[in-house]
Amino acid sequence: MGTVNYSDPKTDTSVKIFDRFYGYEVNVPVDAYDAVLSYFQSVFGTGEAAGNFTVTLFRVAELSGTPVLTVLQQIQGQTGPDLTASLSYYINATRSNSTLLGINVATQPNFYVAHNIRN
């Protein structure tokens, strides 16, 4: 007998995604966790954002096979757009190609094309 993919209308689909996201478990050294968490707490304004990026950095390190403190050293000292670009690069390594993160950069239209457009 076949099965039917039934989605419970009482459960929001975003809840399912977040439940799978936060269900990630891995054993890490306490000193590495404290170093990563304290760095993100110094960068971000909320503890929740710092915790989320801490977990994400451990995922990136595990999937890339790079020690987490090495990844942390590569992003430390960056501010603003540089930090955003670096974090996007690392986080995109763990995501599907259909859900990649981008950097908000204003695109410059081709001068000749823009010149020929009339209002």
QUIGI-V641193 format. One record per helix or strand of 2 or more residues. SS is the DSSP state (helix for helix, strand for strand). FROM is the first residue (numbers start at 0). LEN is the number of residues. Records with the same first field share a line. If there is no record, write none. Layout:
BEGIN
SS = FROM-LEN / FROM-LEN
END
This chain:
BEGIN
helix = 12-10 / 29-14 / 46-18 / 67-8 / 79-13 / 96-3 / 110-6
END
